[in-house]
Amino acid sequence: MSNYHVEPAHRPQALSTQALKALRREPVEGMSRRQLLRLSLGAGMLLWLTEVTAGTIGFIWPALRSGFGAKIRIGTLDDVKLANANLPIAEGFPAYFSEARAFVVLVDPSRQEFLPGEDRTGEGTALNVRALYQRCPHLGCKPNPCQRNFWLECPCHGSRFDRLGIKAAGAQFGPAPRSMDRFAIEVDASGALTIDTSRITLGPLPIAVGQPGIIPPKSPTGCID
């Protein structure tokens, strides 16, 4: 007697070609591995697009609202003096403007005006004004102008810069590797200064006190001594 026998087509043990096709046409209960994979890939792509969109908006938003990263109008030298009435701005003391994250400094105090022109390097001599980025080139702390010596002094690690942002060379003047960075600037025909905070030029290398290119401190002692 043979052991061979036929099972009904609806039984899993005997899936004919027609039965397999029928099963494929029937809806699968729950979620298949293919559906789960597609759902996971779709969710991953959506998350990535969300992050990219948020990052792009975060990058361009300051420029769209005319904040840091865009051009910021400061005004004339008289406007700067008025906004800092308690400081000796006319003598070349740095004036701070938080919206631009910059110190505005009169290059030559003997000329009491900003001169019309444009300076993409931020050196500023031809315009008689310089805009210094508020960050110390060492680790990013904010140097503070000292009214005693007219220098900028970093409270974090003691780096010191003259009033135009030039780093004093020597270990005793702190660890910053270069002078303070500068913003591109322009002065219109009325003498009003605009700072382009989207364009920054790295500051030059340190200069030894007593050498040309650095302004000696007005006092032998500073504000963080």
Z-matrix of the N, CA and C atoms (Angstrom, degrees):
N
C 1 1.461
C 2 1.522 1 108.28
N 3 1.287 2 118.63 1 134.45
C 4 1.472 3 122.81 2 -176.78
C 5 1.519 4 111.05 3 -78.48
N 6 1.344 5 115.32 4 146.18
C 7 1.465 6 120.83 5 174.88
C 8 1.525 7 112.28 6 -86.03
N 9 1.292 8 115.72 7 -6.99
C 10 1.472 9 120.24 8 -177.64
C 11 1.518 10 109.52 9 -75.80
N 12 1.317 11 116.15 10 131.44
C 13 1.460 12 121.15 11 175.15
C 14 1.522 13 109.01 12 -147.67
N 15 1.282 14 116.50 13 161.56
C 16 1.469 15 123.07 14 -175.72
C 17 1.522 16 109.34 15 -104.04
N 18 1.356 17 114.87 16 131.25
C 19 1.455 18 119.97 17 175.57
C 20 1.536 19 109.32 18 -94.67
N 21 1.306 20 117.90 19 153.86
C 22 1.471 21 120.18 20 176.91
C 23 1.530 22 110.67 21 -60.96
N 24 1.344 23 115.50 22 151.50
C 25 1.470 24 120.11 23 -175.82
C 26 1.517 25 113.24 24 -65.80
N 27 1.357 26 117.14 25 -25.30
C 28 1.466 27 119.10 26 -178.22
C 29 1.522 28 112.22 27 -80.10
N 30 1.362 29 117.53 28 -6.11
C 31 1.456 30 121.52 29 178.88
C 32 1.530 31 110.94 30 -86.79
N 33 1.352 32 120.04 31 138.88
C 34 1.469 33 122.09 32 -177.85
C 35 1.514 34 113.76 33 -59.12
N 36 1.357 35 118.50 34 -25.19
C 37 1.447 36 121.00 35 -176.39
C 38 1.526 37 111.89 36 -71.79
N 39 1.282 38 117.58 37 -13.89
C 40 1.462 39 119.48 38 -177.14
C 41 1.524 40 110.06 39 -135.35
N 42 1.350 41 115.94 40 69.19
C 43 1.467 42 120.69 41 -178.57
C 44 1.516 43 109.08 42 -88.89
N 45 1.280 44 116.12 43 104.56
C 46 1.461 45 120.83 44 176.11
C 47 1.516 46 109.82 45 -77.47
N 48 1.330 47 116.49 46 172.11
C 49 1.470 48 120.82 47 178.25
C 50 1.514 49 110.65 48 -58.39
N 51 1.334 50 117.06 49 -42.03
C 52 1.463 51 120.68 50 179.98
C 53 1.533 52 111.21 51 -65.52
N 54 1.345 53 114.78 52 -37.52
C 55 1.467 54 117.87 53 179.62
C 56 1.521 55 111.87 54 -67.49
N 57 1.328 56 115.98 55 -39.21
C 58 1.465 57 119.71 56 178.08
C 59 1.514 58 111.30 57 -62.71
N 60 1.336 59 116.46 58 -43.04
C 61 1.472 60 119.94 59 177.76
C 62 1.511 61 111.28 60 -61.96
N 63 1.326 62 116.44 61 -39.40
C 64 1.461 63 120.12 62 179.37
C 65 1.520 64 111.47 63 -64.48
N 66 1.335 65 115.24 64 -40.52
C 67 1.464 66 118.71 65 179.32
C 68 1.518 67 112.11 66 -65.72
N 69 1.328 68 116.76 67 -36.76
C 70 1.476 69 120.05 68 179.02
C 71 1.518 70 111.36 69 -65.11
N 72 1.359 71 114.99 70 -32.38
C 73 1.467 72 118.17 71 -178.82
C 74 1.518 73 112.20 72 -77.55
N 75 1.289 74 117.38 73 -19.24
C 76 1.458 75 120.46 74 -179.47
C 77 1.532 76 110.01 75 -77.90
N 78 1.341 77 118.84 76 141.11
C 79 1.476 78 121.06 77 178.49
C 80 1.524 79 111.37 78 -64.32
N 81 1.344 80 115.50 79 140.05
C 82 1.456 81 120.82 80 179.81
C 83 1.514 82 109.77 81 -84.12
N 84 1.302 83 116.05 82 132.18
C 85 1.452 84 119.55 83 178.29
C 86 1.525 85 109.85 84 -74.76
N 87 1.371 86 117.01 85 139.23
C 88 1.457 87 120.89 86 -178.68
C 89 1.529 88 111.48 87 77.30
N 90 1.327 89 117.03 88 -152.77
C 91 1.465 90 122.92 89 -177.37
C 92 1.520 91 109.80 90 -116.53
N 93 1.323 92 114.67 91 127.82
C 94 1.452 93 119.36 92 179.15
C 95 1.519 94 110.51 93 -79.96
N 96 1.340 95 115.76 94 166.78
C 97 1.458 96 119.63 95 178.02
C 98 1.510 97 111.53 96 -63.20
N 99 1.342 98 116.68 97 -35.57
C 100 1.464 99 120.10 98 178.57
C 101 1.515 100 111.56 99 -64.60
N 102 1.328 101 116.78 100 -42.93
C 103 1.466 102 120.58 101 178.14
C 104 1.526 103 111.22 102 -64.74
N 105 1.337 104 115.80 103 -40.61
C 106 1.461 105 119.42 104 178.82
C 107 1.520 106 111.11 105 -63.35
N 108 1.336 107 117.14 106 -40.82
C 109 1.454 108 121.12 107 178.91
C 110 1.526 109 111.23 108 -64.12
N 111 1.343 110 115.88 109 -44.43
C 112 1.461 111 119.59 110 178.79
C 113 1.525 112 111.28 111 -62.95
N 114 1.335 113 116.09 112 -42.34
C 115 1.466 114 120.12 113 179.45
C 116 1.519 115 111.15 114 -63.42
N 117 1.333 116 117.06 115 -41.25
C 118 1.469 117 120.96 116 179.57
C 119 1.525 118 111.43 117 -64.86
N 120 1.349 119 115.92 118 -43.76
C 121 1.468 120 119.54 119 178.33
C 122 1.515 121 111.48 120 -63.69
N 123 1.327 122 116.23 121 -41.09
C 124 1.469 123 119.68 122 179.25
C 125 1.516 124 111.99 123 -64.06
N 126 1.350 125 116.16 124 -42.51
C 127 1.466 126 119.83 125 179.06
C 128 1.526 127 111.07 126 -64.97
N 129 1.344 128 116.28 127 -38.93
C 130 1.464 129 119.58 128 178.16
C 131 1.519 130 112.41 129 -63.97
N 132 1.337 131 116.20 130 -42.64
C 133 1.470 132 120.31 131 178.45
C 134 1.522 133 110.80 132 -64.35
N 135 1.338 134 117.25 133 -41.03
C 136 1.460 135 121.11 134 179.23
C 137 1.526 136 110.90 135 -62.93
N 138 1.343 137 116.59 136 -42.10
C 139 1.455 138 120.34 137 178.70
C 140 1.524 139 110.90 138 -63.88
N 141 1.340 140 117.03 139 -42.29
C 142 1.460 141 121.23 140 179.36
C 143 1.525 142 111.08 141 -63.43
N 144 1.331 143 116.78 142 -44.62
C 145 1.466 144 120.24 143 179.11
C 146 1.524 145 111.19 144 -63.32
N 147 1.328 146 116.51 145 -37.13
C 148 1.466 147 120.30 146 178.23
C 149 1.518 148 110.97 147 -63.86
N 150 1.336 149 116.74 148 -43.72
C 151 1.464 150 120.61 149 179.76
C 152 1.522 151 111.21 150 -65.23
N 153 1.340 152 116.50 151 -42.80
C 154 1.464 153 119.97 152 179.39
C 155 1.529 154 110.72 153 -63.23
N 156 1.330 155 116.27 154 -43.68
C 157 1.466 156 120.28 155 -179.98
C 158 1.522 157 111.20 156 -63.76
N 159 1.336 158 116.35 157 -44.41
C 160 1.464 159 119.97 158 179.54
C 161 1.527 160 111.03 159 -63.77
N 162 1.340 161 116.92 160 -40.98
C 163 1.460 162 119.91 161 178.57
C 164 1.514 163 112.42 162 -64.74
N 165 1.332 164 116.50 163 -40.11
C 166 1.461 165 120.27 164 179.28
C 167 1.515 166 111.18 165 -65.40
N 168 1.340 167 115.85 166 -44.54
C 169 1.463 168 119.31 167 178.48
C 170 1.523 169 110.62 168 -62.87
N 171 1.348 170 116.07 169 -41.55
C 172 1.465 171 119.16 170 178.61
C 173 1.513 172 112.56 171 -62.70
N 174 1.344 173 116.53 172 -32.77
C 175 1.460 174 119.92 173 -178.29
C 176 1.528 175 111.18 174 -74.79
N 177 1.340 176 117.17 175 -42.41
C 178 1.467 177 119.30 176 -174.70
C 179 1.519 178 113.15 177 -91.81
N 180 1.337 179 117.95 178 -12.50
C 181 1.462 180 119.79 179 -175.79
C 182 1.525 181 113.82 180 -58.87
N 183 1.374 182 118.96 181 -44.30
C 184 1.466 183 117.65 182 178.59
C 185 1.523 184 112.67 183 -57.10
N 186 1.338 185 117.16 184 -40.01
C 187 1.456 186 119.56 185 179.64
C 188 1.515 187 111.01 186 -67.72
N 189 1.354 188 116.55 187 -36.22
C 190 1.453 189 119.66 188 -178.97
C 191 1.521 190 110.91 189 -66.73
N 192 1.318 191 117.07 190 -33.47
C 193 1.461 192 119.06 191 -178.77
C 194 1.529 193 111.64 192 -100.58
N 195 1.333 194 116.87 193 14.49
C 196 1.468 195 122.57 194 176.81
C 197 1.516 196 111.96 195 60.80
N 198 1.310 197 117.73 196 36.06
C 199 1.450 198 122.16 197 175.84
C 200 1.514 199 110.34 198 -99.85
N 201 1.344 200 115.71 199 -157.37
C 202 1.455 201 119.59 200 179.69
C 203 1.525 202 109.64 201 -59.15
N 204 1.319 203 116.00 202 134.67
C 205 1.459 204 121.15 203 -173.42
C 206 1.509 205 112.00 204 103.92
N 207 1.332 206 116.72 205 -2.25
C 208 1.459 207 122.44 206 178.38
C 209 1.530 208 108.68 207 -128.73
N 210 1.311 209 116.64 208 -174.65
C 211 1.468 210 121.31 209 175.90
C 212 1.526 211 109.05 210 -83.22
N 213 1.324 212 115.58 211 130.76
C 214 1.461 213 121.03 212 -177.35
C 215 1.527 214 109.00 213 -123.20
N 216 1.304 215 116.39 214 122.97
C 217 1.470 216 121.55 215 -179.63
C 218 1.522 217 109.86 216 -81.46
N 219 1.323 218 115.87 217 126.18
C 220 1.466 219 122.05 218 -179.52
C 221 1.523 220 111.18 219 -98.28
N 222 1.338 221 115.98 220 -42.99
C 223 1.461 222 120.29 221 -179.23
C 224 1.515 223 112.14 222 115.67
N 225 1.307 224 116.27 223 -171.74
C 226 1.460 225 122.35 224 -178.62
C 227 1.526 226 110.23 225 -79.42
N 228 1.322 227 115.28 226 173.53
C 229 1.461 228 119.74 227 176.91
C 230 1.527 229 110.26 228 -61.29
N 231 1.320 230 117.45 229 -36.88
C 232 1.468 231 120.52 230 177.38
C 233 1.531 232 110.63 231 -63.11
N 234 1.337 233 117.07 232 -37.27
C 235 1.459 234 120.36 233 177.26
C 236 1.533 235 110.70 234 -64.74
N 237 1.326 236 115.72 235 -40.31
C 238 1.464 237 120.42 236 179.27
C 239 1.524 238 110.16 237 -64.89
N 240 1.337 239 116.40 238 -43.23
C 241 1.462 240 120.28 239 178.04
C 242 1.525 241 111.17 240 -61.65
N 243 1.328 242 116.07 241 -42.37
C 244 1.463 243 120.91 242 -178.14
C 245 1.526 244 111.10 243 -64.86
N 246 1.333 245 116.51 244 -38.53
C 247 1.458 246 120.80 245 -179.53
C 248 1.525 247 112.18 246 -73.83
N 249 1.338 248 116.22 247 -14.40
C 250 1.465 249 121.20 248 -178.78
C 251 1.534 250 108.95 249 -133.20
N 252 1.313 251 114.92 250 53.27
C 253 1.459 252 121.01 251 -171.94
C 254 1.516 253 113.39 252 -62.04
N 255 1.314 254 118.22 253 -23.87
C 256 1.461 255 121.59 254 -177.94
C 257 1.524 256 113.18 255 -91.40
N 258 1.347 257 117.28 256 4.36
C 259 1.457 258 121.27 257 -178.27
C 260 1.532 259 110.89 258 -117.80
N 261 1.348 260 117.74 259 149.74
C 262 1.471 261 121.07 260 -178.57
C 263 1.534 262 111.93 261 -80.60
N 264 1.322 263 116.38 262 62.70
C 265 1.462 264 121.27 263 -177.53
C 266 1.523 265 111.31 264 -61.55
N 267 1.333 266 117.08 265 -37.74
C 268 1.465 267 121.23 266 -178.44
C 269 1.526 268 112.17 267 -63.23
N 270 1.336 269 116.64 268 -21.05
C 271 1.470 270 120.61 269 179.19
C 272 1.531 271 112.40 270 -91.10
N 273 1.333 272 116.30 271 1.70
C 274 1.460 273 119.89 272 178.46
C 275 1.516 274 114.41 273 99.77
N 276 1.334 275 117.21 274 13.29
C 277 1.457 276 120.18 275 178.63
C 278 1.531 277 109.09 276 -74.33
N 279 1.346 278 118.33 277 138.83
C 280 1.468 279 120.86 278 -178.15
C 281 1.529 280 112.52 279 -67.08
N 282 1.333 281 115.51 280 135.79
C 283 1.463 282 122.27 281 175.58
C 284 1.525 283 108.49 282 -107.01
N 285 1.324 284 117.19 283 133.15
C 286 1.460 285 120.86 284 -176.18
C 287 1.526 286 111.45 285 -99.09
N 288 1.358 287 115.77 286 135.73
C 289 1.456 288 122.08 287 176.79
C 290 1.526 289 107.98 288 -126.63
N 291 1.322 290 115.83 289 107.31
C 292 1.465 291 121.04 290 -172.72
C 293 1.519 292 112.74 291 -64.93
N 294 1.350 293 118.52 292 -35.41
C 295 1.459 294 119.39 293 -177.36
C 296 1.527 295 112.15 294 -64.77
N 297 1.344 296 116.08 295 -26.77
C 298 1.471 297 120.80 296 177.01
C 299 1.520 298 111.96 297 -99.31
N 300 1.342 299 117.39 298 -6.68
C 301 1.470 300 122.50 299 -175.61
C 302 1.531 301 109.57 300 52.53
N 303 1.309 302 114.60 301 46.28
C 304 1.467 303 119.76 302 -172.40
C 305 1.518 304 111.82 303 -141.48
N 306 1.343 305 113.67 304 150.84
C 307 1.464 306 121.71 305 168.05
C 308 1.528 307 107.50 306 -100.04
N 309 1.318 308 115.84 307 129.04
C 310 1.468 309 121.65 308 177.33
C 311 1.520 310 108.01 309 -103.25
N 312 1.349 311 115.98 310 125.96
C 313 1.467 312 120.50 311 -174.17
C 314 1.525 313 110.55 312 -129.95
N 315 1.317 314 116.15 313 133.51
C 316 1.460 315 121.86 314 172.74
C 317 1.523 316 108.07 315 -74.20
N 318 1.328 317 117.10 316 122.54
C 319 1.464 318 120.23 317 -175.90
C 320 1.521 319 110.89 318 -69.95
N 321 1.329 320 117.17 319 -51.46
C 322 1.462 321 122.23 320 -178.54
C 323 1.522 322 109.16 321 -118.79
N 324 1.340 323 118.08 322 100.05
C 325 1.461 324 120.97 323 -177.04
C 326 1.532 325 114.19 324 -62.37
N 327 1.339 326 117.63 325 -16.49
C 328 1.463 327 118.46 326 178.32
C 329 1.531 328 111.73 327 -71.25
N 330 1.318 329 116.57 328 -16.20
C 331 1.469 330 121.94 329 176.55
C 332 1.521 331 107.55 330 -112.60
N 333 1.294 332 116.50 331 104.19
C 334 1.452 333 121.75 332 -173.85
C 335 1.534 334 112.02 333 -87.09
N 336 1.356 335 114.67 334 63.84
C 337 1.460 336 120.03 335 177.08
C 338 1.525 337 109.72 336 -168.85
N 339 1.333 338 114.74 337 154.91
C 340 1.453 339 120.92 338 168.21
C 341 1.520 340 107.01 339 -89.92
N 342 1.317 341 117.06 340 135.80
C 343 1.461 342 121.30 341 -176.00
C 344 1.528 343 110.52 342 -97.33
N 345 1.340 344 118.04 343 135.89
C 346 1.470 345 121.19 344 -177.87
C 347 1.528 346 112.30 345 -59.40
N 348 1.310 347 114.95 346 142.46
C 349 1.455 348 120.64 347 178.77
C 350 1.515 349 110.89 348 152.43
N 351 1.332 350 115.73 349 -174.25
C 352 1.458 351 121.95 350 179.95
C 353 1.521 352 109.49 351 -137.28
N 354 1.317 353 116.11 352 138.75
C 355 1.462 354 121.34 353 179.70
C 356 1.521 355 108.46 354 -137.59
N 357 1.324 356 116.52 355 103.37
C 358 1.460 357 121.09 356 -178.71
C 359 1.524 358 112.10 357 -75.61
N 360 1.331 359 117.54 358 -20.17
C 361 1.466 360 120.51 359 179.52
C 362 1.523 361 112.29 360 -82.79
N 363 1.338 362 116.57 361 -18.70
C 364 1.452 363 120.70 362 -179.26
C 365 1.520 364 114.60 363 79.24
N 366 1.337 365 117.48 364 4.62
C 367 1.473 366 120.02 365 -180.00
C 368 1.525 367 110.29 366 -62.01
N 369 1.315 368 116.92 367 -45.32
C 370 1.455 369 121.87 368 165.10
C 371 1.506 370 118.85 369 83.59
N 372 1.333 371 119.68 370 -3.89
C 373 1.469 372 120.19 371 -176.09
C 374 1.521 373 111.64 372 -61.15
N 375 1.333 374 117.07 373 -42.45
C 376 1.466 375 120.54 374 -177.87
C 377 1.520 376 112.03 375 -66.90
N 378 1.324 377 117.64 376 -24.45
C 379 1.462 378 121.59 377 -179.91
C 380 1.530 379 111.92 378 -99.68
N 381 1.329 380 116.06 379 -3.99
C 382 1.464 381 123.66 380 -179.83
C 383 1.524 382 113.09 381 61.43
N 384 1.336 383 116.20 382 29.36
C 385 1.465 384 120.20 383 176.99
C 386 1.521 385 108.36 384 -155.19
N 387 1.327 386 115.29 385 146.61
C 388 1.463 387 120.71 386 178.00
C 389 1.529 388 108.15 387 -134.02
N 390 1.336 389 115.64 388 140.23
C 391 1.465 390 121.42 389 177.36
C 392 1.520 391 108.11 390 -114.60
N 393 1.324 392 116.49 391 115.88
C 394 1.462 393 123.10 392 -176.19
C 395 1.523 394 110.55 393 -101.95
N 396 1.336 395 116.01 394 132.44
C 397 1.461 396 120.74 395 175.25
C 398 1.522 397 108.41 396 -64.87
N 399 1.315 398 117.26 397 137.94
C 400 1.468 399 121.94 398 -172.56
C 401 1.531 400 114.26 399 -69.95
N 402 1.317 401 118.93 400 -9.00
C 403 1.467 402 121.07 401 -175.27
C 404 1.522 403 112.68 402 -86.04
N 405 1.328 404 115.60 403 134.18
C 406 1.456 405 120.02 404 170.85
C 407 1.520 406 108.34 405 -70.68
N 408 1.353 407 119.18 406 132.31
C 409 1.469 408 120.89 407 -179.10
C 410 1.527 409 114.46 408 -65.41
N 411 1.324 410 117.15 409 -6.93
C 412 1.467 411 118.99 410 179.25
C 413 1.522 412 110.94 411 -75.35
N 414 1.337 413 116.71 412 -72.41
C 415 1.465 414 120.15 413 -178.92
C 416 1.525 415 113.20 414 -131.44
N 417 1.329 416 116.68 415 12.63
C 418 1.456 417 119.35 416 171.41
C 419 1.512 418 116.91 417 93.46
N 420 1.329 419 119.20 418 5.27
C 421 1.459 420 119.96 419 176.14
C 422 1.533 421 109.88 420 -68.54
N 423 1.312 422 115.93 421 166.57
C 424 1.470 423 121.10 422 -178.20
C 425 1.527 424 110.28 423 -98.13
N 426 1.338 425 118.25 424 111.29
C 427 1.469 426 120.22 425 175.04
C 428 1.533 427 110.50 426 -64.86
N 429 1.311 428 115.54 427 151.61
C 430 1.461 429 120.77 428 179.20
C 431 1.525 430 109.89 429 -117.72
N 432 1.339 431 117.86 430 135.46
C 433 1.466 432 119.55 431 177.04
C 434 1.529 433 110.04 432 -71.94
N 435 1.315 434 115.30 433 134.54
C 436 1.465 435 120.98 434 -179.57
C 437 1.524 436 108.88 435 -102.47
N 438 1.314 437 116.47 436 121.11
C 439 1.459 438 120.40 437 -176.60
C 440 1.529 439 111.91 438 -71.48
N 441 1.323 440 116.22 439 -17.35
C 442 1.456 441 120.04 440 179.80
C 443 1.527 442 111.52 441 -71.73
N 444 1.333 443 117.01 442 -42.70
C 445 1.472 444 119.63 443 -176.35
C 446 1.528 445 114.39 444 -120.24
N 447 1.351 446 116.88 445 -1.36
C 448 1.474 447 122.94 446 179.35
C 449 1.528 448 112.04 447 66.25
N 450 1.325 449 118.32 448 19.25
C 451 1.455 450 121.82 449 176.37
C 452 1.530 451 109.30 450 -102.10
N 453 1.335 452 114.98 451 163.18
C 454 1.460 453 121.96 452 173.64
C 455 1.527 454 107.93 453 -100.34
N 456 1.335 455 117.03 454 127.84
C 457 1.445 456 121.59 455 -174.17
C 458 1.525 457 109.91 456 -125.45
N 459 1.328 458 115.73 457 128.55
C 460 1.461 459 120.18 458 -179.82
C 461 1.528 460 109.50 459 -84.16
N 462 1.318 461 118.19 460 123.35
C 463 1.471 462 120.34 461 -177.05
C 464 1.530 463 113.65 462 -74.88
N 465 1.337 464 117.77 463 -14.22
C 466 1.467 465 120.24 464 -175.60
C 467 1.527 466 112.70 465 -78.80
N 468 1.340 467 116.32 466 -51.29
C 469 1.466 468 119.04 467 -175.16
C 470 1.530 469 112.88 468 -134.11
N 471 1.343 470 116.73 469 12.08
C 472 1.455 471 120.21 470 170.53
C 473 1.516 472 116.56 471 81.36
N 474 1.337 473 119.35 472 13.19
C 475 1.467 474 119.46 473 176.48
C 476 1.522 475 109.61 474 -66.57
N 477 1.354 476 115.82 475 139.80
C 478 1.466 477 120.16 476 -174.73
C 479 1.518 478 110.79 477 -128.55
N 480 1.320 479 113.58 478 139.87
C 481 1.461 480 121.72 479 -176.22
C 482 1.529 481 108.33 480 -132.88
N 483 1.339 482 116.25 481 147.55
C 484 1.466 483 116.73 482 175.88
C 485 1.531 484 108.97 483 -71.30
N 486 1.312 485 117.66 484 178.83
C 487 1.465 486 120.52 485 -171.79
C 488 1.522 487 112.83 486 -65.47
N 489 1.351 488 117.71 487 -16.68
C 490 1.463 489 121.72 488 176.68
C 491 1.524 490 111.85 489 -98.30
N 492 1.322 491 116.21 490 10.10
C 493 1.460 492 120.53 491 174.14
C 494 1.515 493 115.58 492 87.41
N 495 1.344 494 118.29 493 10.92
C 496 1.467 495 121.30 494 179.36
C 497 1.524 496 109.57 495 -81.10
N 498 1.323 497 116.37 496 126.77
C 499 1.468 498 121.50 497 -179.71
C 500 1.530 499 110.38 498 -73.43
N 501 1.329 500 115.82 499 132.63
C 502 1.455 501 121.10 500 175.62
C 503 1.523 502 109.12 501 -79.92
N 504 1.329 503 116.66 502 127.78
C 505 1.468 504 121.38 503 -178.77
C 506 1.525 505 110.15 504 -74.87
N 507 1.325 506 114.94 505 145.97
C 508 1.466 507 119.85 506 178.10
C 509 1.512 508 110.96 507 122.54
N 510 1.336 509 115.27 508 141.98
C 511 1.463 510 120.36 509 -177.49
C 512 1.525 511 111.76 510 -60.43
N 513 1.347 512 116.95 511 -30.17
C 514 1.462 513 119.60 512 -178.28
C 515 1.523 514 112.54 513 -70.00
N 516 1.347 515 116.63 514 -11.58
C 517 1.463 516 120.72 515 -179.76
C 518 1.526 517 112.28 516 -104.79
N 519 1.313 518 116.92 517 17.27
C 520 1.450 519 120.44 518 172.27
C 521 1.515 520 114.72 519 94.62
N 522 1.355 521 115.92 520 170.59
C 523 1.468 522 120.79 521 -169.73
C 524 1.527 523 116.60 522 -91.86
N 525 1.318 524 120.01 523 0.18
C 526 1.474 525 120.06 524 -177.80
C 527 1.529 526 110.09 525 -56.53
N 528 1.325 527 118.56 526 133.12
C 529 1.465 528 121.40 527 -174.70
C 530 1.519 529 114.58 528 -80.38
N 531 1.322 530 116.75 529 -12.42
C 532 1.467 531 119.79 530 -177.09
C 533 1.521 532 108.81 531 -155.77
N 534 1.313 533 115.09 532 176.27
C 535 1.461 534 121.08 533 176.86
C 536 1.526 535 110.21 534 -73.09
N 537 1.328 536 117.08 535 171.37
C 538 1.459 537 121.45 536 -178.90
C 539 1.531 538 110.12 537 -66.98
N 540 1.323 539 115.48 538 144.22
C 541 1.455 540 120.88 539 -179.48
C 542 1.530 541 110.53 540 -73.41
N 543 1.352 542 115.19 541 159.60
C 544 1.466 543 120.63 542 -172.29
C 545 1.521 544 111.37 543 -126.36
N 546 1.323 545 114.97 544 146.84
C 547 1.460 546 121.03 545 175.24
C 548 1.522 547 110.50 546 -93.54
N 549 1.325 548 115.72 547 150.00
C 550 1.459 549 120.37 548 169.48
C 551 1.526 550 108.14 549 -66.81
N 552 1.322 551 116.02 550 143.94
C 553 1.466 552 120.19 551 -176.96
C 554 1.524 553 110.58 552 -136.83
N 555 1.320 554 115.44 553 161.17
C 556 1.463 555 121.63 554 171.56
C 557 1.515 556 108.76 555 -147.93
N 558 1.318 557 116.15 556 146.57
C 559 1.457 558 122.69 557 178.73
C 560 1.519 559 107.45 558 -124.47
N 561 1.324 560 116.90 559 125.61
C 562 1.464 561 119.57 560 -178.19
C 563 1.523 562 111.46 561 -83.05
N 564 1.319 563 116.15 562 -178.37
C 565 1.469 564 121.37 563 -174.90
C 566 1.524 565 112.65 564 -62.71
N 567 1.325 566 116.99 565 -23.55
C 568 1.465 567 120.08 566 -179.99
C 569 1.531 568 111.98 567 -85.16
N 570 1.343 569 116.68 568 -4.16
C 571 1.457 570 119.83 569 -178.77
C 572 1.513 571 113.73 570 89.07
N 573 1.343 572 117.05 571 13.58
C 574 1.463 573 120.72 572 -179.08
C 575 1.525 574 110.43 573 -88.73
N 576 1.311 575 115.26 574 131.26
C 577 1.460 576 122.73 575 -178.36
C 578 1.525 577 111.44 576 -88.40
N 579 1.342 578 115.93 577 136.53
C 580 1.462 579 122.50 578 171.19
C 581 1.524 580 108.06 579 -125.63
N 582 1.331 581 116.31 580 131.94
C 583 1.463 582 122.25 581 179.86
C 584 1.526 583 109.24 582 -103.61
N 585 1.317 584 115.93 583 128.33
C 586 1.463 585 120.73 584 175.88
C 587 1.524 586 107.97 585 -94.39
N 588 1.335 587 116.17 586 95.39
C 589 1.465 588 120.16 587 -175.05
C 590 1.527 589 113.02 588 -77.47
N 591 1.335 590 116.69 589 0.27
C 592 1.464 591 119.40 590 175.19
C 593 1.526 592 111.92 591 -88.99
N 594 1.335 593 116.39 592 -7.51
C 595 1.471 594 120.56 593 -175.98
C 596 1.526 595 109.36 594 -124.60
N 597 1.330 596 116.23 595 110.44
C 598 1.463 597 122.17 596 -177.15
C 599 1.524 598 110.16 597 -119.61
N 600 1.329 599 115.62 598 135.02
C 601 1.467 600 121.99 599 175.12
C 602 1.523 601 108.75 600 -111.36
N 603 1.331 602 116.54 601 131.61
C 604 1.458 603 120.01 602 179.72
C 605 1.520 604 110.78 603 -64.01
N 606 1.318 605 115.47 604 142.75
C 607 1.454 606 120.42 605 179.52
C 608 1.522 607 112.12 606 -70.19
N 609 1.334 608 117.65 607 156.53
C 610 1.470 609 121.33 608 -179.78
C 611 1.525 610 112.09 609 -72.23
N 612 1.325 611 115.41 610 172.78
C 613 1.460 612 121.46 611 -179.99
C 614 1.534 613 110.81 612 -67.24
N 615 1.338 614 117.47 613 158.05
C 616 1.470 615 121.01 614 -179.95
C 617 1.527 616 112.48 615 -60.99
N 618 1.329 617 114.96 616 153.90
C 619 1.466 618 122.35 617 179.13
C 620 1.524 619 108.37 618 -126.54
N 621 1.303 620 116.24 619 137.29
C 622 1.466 621 120.71 620 -179.62
C 623 1.519 622 110.47 621 -68.48
N 624 1.327 623 115.31 622 139.08
C 625 1.467 624 120.42 623 178.01
C 626 1.527 625 108.92 624 -60.86
N 627 1.326 626 116.55 625 132.93
C 628 1.457 627 121.91 626 -177.44
C 629 1.519 628 112.66 627 101.29
N 630 1.340 629 116.31 628 -16.76
C 631 1.461 630 120.78 629 176.80
C 632 1.527 631 110.05 630 -88.98
N 633 1.338 632 117.50 631 156.22
C 634 1.470 633 119.88 632 176.86
C 635 1.529 634 110.52 633 -61.27
N 636 1.329 635 115.52 634 142.48
C 637 1.458 636 120.15 635 177.28
C 638 1.509 637 114.89 636 106.28
N 639 1.317 638 117.32 637 -7.92
C 640 1.456 639 120.82 638 176.38
C 641 1.517 640 108.45 639 -130.51
N 642 1.336 641 116.62 640 137.71
C 643 1.467 642 121.61 641 -177.74
C 644 1.529 643 108.97 642 -89.62
N 645 1.325 644 118.47 643 121.71
C 646 1.478 645 120.42 644 -179.15
C 647 1.525 646 110.95 645 -60.93
N 648 1.315 647 118.23 646 149.39
C 649 1.464 648 120.88 647 177.59
C 650 1.524 649 110.78 648 -67.55
N 651 1.321 650 115.88 649 147.89
C 652 1.454 651 120.46 650 178.86
C 653 1.521 652 112.36 651 -71.77
N 654 1.324 653 116.52 652 -19.61
C 655 1.460 654 121.75 653 -179.22
C 656 1.514 655 109.25 654 -135.71
N 657 1.321 656 119.20 655 145.38
C 658 1.481 657 121.44 656 178.73
C 659 1.531 658 111.86 657 -68.77
N 660 1.293 659 117.28 658 -17.18
C 661 1.464 660 121.20 659 178.12
C 662 1.522 661 109.64 660 -113.93
N 663 1.319 662 115.22 661 150.52
C 664 1.466 663 120.19 662 179.12
C 665 1.506 664 112.06 663 -110.63
N 666 1.329 665 115.75 664 -160.42
C 667 1.459 666 121.19 665 -177.37
C 668 1.521 667 112.39 666 -93.05
N 669 1.336 668 118.61 667 -13.49
C 670 1.456 669 119.35 668 -179.46
C 671 1.540 670 110.93 669 -114.07
N 672 1.333 671 117.74 670 15.65
C 673 1.469 672 121.21 671 177.06
C 674 1.531 673 109.89 672 -71.52
